[in-house]
C-alpha cells in the first residue's frame, strides 16, 4: 500500500483514505518529534510529506518579483541606498502623493520578500538592497528553469542560444566562460 511517509518510519497514511480523517489519524499516531519533521501538503494524488525546512524554500521560490518591484530594485542597486522620496524622484519624476504611496508599497513588499532591508535613521527611513543583482538574477533564472524546464538550465540556455543572435563579443565571453574551470567564470 502506498504511504505518504515512505521513508520516515512514521505510520503510513493509506492513500485509499485521503480525507481529513486519515490525515488526523496519522498525525495522532506520530510522536512530537516525528510530527515536527514533516509538513503535510495536499496534492492531486493525496497527501504527501515534505521535510519541514523544504516548505520555506518552496514558498520563497513562489515569491516572484513583479516588473514594478524590479524597477525599484534596479534603482536601489544604482543608488546603493535611498529614501522613498529619492526613489520616487528617480522612478516617477514630478510624481505626487499617489506615486509616493506606490513606491512605499513596493518597498514594503520587497522588504517582506527579503529583497530590500529597511533602516531608520534620525532623519528618515532608508532602504538598501538586501540581495545583490547577481543573486537575484541567479534566483530568478533558476525559478524560470524550475517552472519551464524541470529545473535544468540546459534547455533554457539552448533555447536562448538557438533563437537569439549573439554578438561576436558575447559569443567569445560565453566560450571563455565554458572553457574556464567551474567557479572561476567572470
Backbone torsions as a table, in degrees:
resi	resn	phi	psi	omega
1	UNK	NA	136.6	-180.0
2	UNK	-69.2	150.3	-176.7
3	UNK	-131.3	146.5	175.3
4	UNK	-79.3	-14.7	177.4
5	UNK	-120.1	67.1	-171.0
6	UNK	-64.9	-34.1	-173.5
7	UNK	-124.0	7.5	-174.5
8	UNK	-86.5	-15.0	-174.7
9	UNK	81.1	-1.6	179.1
10	UNK	-80.5	161.0	179.5
11	UNK	-59.2	137.6	-178.4
12	UNK	-73.6	150.1	171.0
13	UNK	-100.9	109.9	-179.4
14	UNK	-61.6	128.7	-178.9
15	UNK	-71.3	-13.4	176.0
16	UNK	-74.6	-19.3	176.6
17	UNK	-116.2	77.1	-172.4
18	UNK	-86.4	-3.4	-173.4
19	UNK	-73.1	178.0	179.2
20	UNK	-57.4	-37.2	-178.8
21	UNK	-59.3	-44.5	-179.4
22	UNK	-64.6	-40.4	-179.8
23	UNK	-65.6	-45.6	179.9
24	UNK	-63.9	-39.3	176.8
25	UNK	-59.8	-45.6	-178.3
26	UNK	-64.9	-41.1	-179.8
27	UNK	-65.8	-38.4	177.8
28	UNK	-60.2	-31.9	-177.1
29	UNK	-84.7	-7.5	179.8
30	UNK	-84.0	147.0	170.8
31	UNK	-75.3	167.2	-179.8
32	UNK	-57.7	-47.2	-178.2
33	UNK	-65.4	-37.5	177.5
34	UNK	-65.1	-43.1	-178.4
35	UNK	-65.1	-35.0	-179.8
36	UNK	-65.3	-26.8	-175.5
37	UNK	-81.3	-12.6	-174.5
38	UNK	-129.5	148.7	172.8
39	UNK	-125.6	132.1	-179.3
40	UNK	-88.6	135.6	176.9
41	UNK	-122.6	133.1	178.0
42	UNK	-80.4	132.6	176.6
43	UNK	-133.8	168.7	-178.5
44	UNK	-57.0	-30.0	-179.4
45	UNK	-89.2	6.9	-178.4
46	UNK	122.8	-153.5	178.6
47	UNK	-96.0	143.6	176.1
48	UNK	-130.6	146.4	177.7
49	UNK	-94.3	142.1	178.7
50	UNK	-131.2	135.4	176.4
51	UNK	-53.3	137.9	-172.3
52	UNK	-54.1	-39.8	-179.4
53	UNK	-65.7	-24.1	-177.9
54	UNK	-70.8	-25.7	-177.9
55	UNK	-66.6	-35.2	177.9
56	UNK	-64.3	-42.1	178.1
57	UNK	-64.8	-38.4	178.5
58	UNK	-63.4	-42.9	-179.7
59	UNK	-66.8	-41.6	179.7
60	UNK	-60.2	-42.5	-176.8
61	UNK	-66.3	-22.4	179.4
62	UNK	-84.7	-11.2	-178.1
63	UNK	-85.9	78.2	-179.0
64	UNK	-76.6	154.1	179.7
65	UNK	-91.7	128.9	176.6
66	UNK	-75.9	166.0	178.3
67	UNK	-61.4	-39.4	179.4
68	UNK	-65.5	-41.7	178.0
69	UNK	-65.1	-37.2	179.1
70	UNK	-65.5	-36.3	175.7
71	UNK	-61.3	-41.7	178.4
72	UNK	-64.5	-44.0	179.1
73	UNK	-61.2	-42.8	178.4
74	UNK	-60.8	-41.7	178.1
75	UNK	-63.7	-41.3	178.8
76	UNK	-66.7	-39.0	177.3
77	UNK	-62.2	-37.4	178.7
78	UNK	-70.7	-41.6	-176.0
79	UNK	-87.5	-18.0	-176.8
80	UNK	75.1	-38.7	172.1
81	UNK	-161.5	153.8	-177.6
82	UNK	-164.7	160.1	172.7
83	UNK	-90.7	171.1	177.0
84	UNK	-59.6	-43.1	-179.0
85	UNK	-60.6	-44.8	180.0
86	UNK	-63.0	-40.8	178.3
87	UNK	-68.1	-40.0	178.0
88	UNK	-61.5	-45.0	179.6
89	UNK	-61.8	-34.6	-179.6
90	UNK	-76.8	-43.3	-175.5
91	UNK	-83.3	-35.4	-176.8
92	UNK	-132.6	71.9	-179.2
93	UNK	-56.0	131.5	180.0
94	UNK	78.3	11.0	-179.6
95	UNK	-70.6	162.0	-179.1
96	UNK	-113.9	-156.6	-177.7
97	UNK	-58.1	-35.8	-179.8
98	UNK	-65.6	-39.4	178.9
99	UNK	-68.7	-38.6	177.4
100	UNK	-60.4	-45.8	179.5
101	UNK	-64.0	-36.8	178.4
102	UNK	-62.8	-48.8	179.8
103	UNK	-63.2	-40.9	179.4
104	UNK	-61.9	-43.0	179.8
105	UNK	-66.7	-41.7	177.8
106	UNK	-61.5	-40.7	178.0
107	UNK	-65.1	-40.8	177.5
108	UNK	-59.7	-42.6	179.2
109	UNK	-65.9	-40.2	179.1
110	UNK	-68.2	-34.2	175.5
111	UNK	-66.2	-44.4	179.7
112	UNK	-62.4	-34.4	178.9
113	UNK	-83.9	-3.0	178.6
114	UNK	67.3	31.0	173.1
115	UNK	-94.1	-20.1	-177.4
116	UNK	-132.2	143.7	176.2
117	UNK	-110.0	147.5	-178.2
118	UNK	-117.7	137.5	176.2
119	UNK	-136.1	134.5	179.5
120	UNK	-93.4	126.1	174.4
121	UNK	-107.4	179.9	179.7
122	UNK	-64.4	-31.4	-175.7
123	UNK	-94.8	-38.3	-173.0
124	UNK	-161.3	175.8	172.9
125	UNK	-91.8	128.6	-177.9
126	UNK	-112.8	137.1	179.1
127	UNK	-112.3	144.6	176.4
128	UNK	-142.0	154.5	178.2
129	UNK	-64.7	136.0	177.6
130	UNK	-94.5	-13.7	178.7
131	UNK	-131.5	146.7	178.8
132	UNK	-74.8	161.6	177.2
133	UNK	-59.4	-40.0	-179.4
134	UNK	-64.6	-40.5	179.8
135	UNK	-65.7	-40.9	178.9
136	UNK	-68.3	-41.3	176.9
137	UNK	-59.2	-47.2	179.5
138	UNK	-60.4	-46.7	-179.0
139	UNK	-61.7	-45.8	-177.8
140	UNK	-68.0	-39.5	177.8
141	UNK	-66.9	-39.6	177.4
142	UNK	-65.9	-34.7	176.8
143	UNK	-65.2	-44.8	177.1
144	UNK	-61.5	-44.7	179.1
145	UNK	-61.7	-39.8	179.4
146	UNK	-66.0	-42.1	-177.5
147	UNK	-74.2	-36.6	-173.3
148	UNK	-103.9	-25.6	-169.7
149	UNK	-128.3	22.1	178.7
150	UNK	63.1	23.5	177.6
151	UNK	95.0	-12.2	-178.8
152	UNK	-85.6	134.8	177.8
153	UNK	-82.5	-20.1	-175.5
154	UNK	-58.4	-50.1	178.9
155	UNK	-62.2	-35.2	179.1
156	UNK	-64.5	-49.8	179.5
157	UNK	-65.4	-41.4	179.2
158	UNK	-59.0	-45.7	179.9
159	UNK	-60.9	-46.6	-179.3
160	UNK	-60.5	-43.4	-179.0
161	UNK	-68.6	-33.9	-178.6
162	UNK	-78.2	-28.1	-171.8
163	UNK	-113.1	1.0	179.6
164	UNK	-134.2	126.4	-178.1
165	UNK	-69.1	137.7	176.5
166	UNK	-106.4	142.7	174.3
167	UNK	-73.2	161.0	177.6
168	UNK	-56.7	-36.3	179.2
169	UNK	-66.4	-43.4	178.1
170	UNK	-63.6	-40.8	179.1
171	UNK	-61.5	-43.3	179.2
172	UNK	-64.1	-42.5	178.8
173	UNK	-60.2	-42.1	179.3
174	UNK	-66.9	-43.0	179.0
175	UNK	-63.6	-39.8	176.8
176	UNK	-64.2	-39.9	179.5
177	UNK	-64.8	-42.8	179.3
178	UNK	-65.6	-37.3	-178.2
179	UNK	-75.7	-21.4	-177.6
180	UNK	-77.5	152.8	177.4
181	UNK	-61.8	151.5	179.0
182	UNK	-55.4	140.0	178.7
183	UNK	82.5	-0.4	-178.2
184	UNK	-113.3	5.7	-179.9
185	UNK	-66.7	152.6	179.8
186	UNK	-109.6	NA	NA
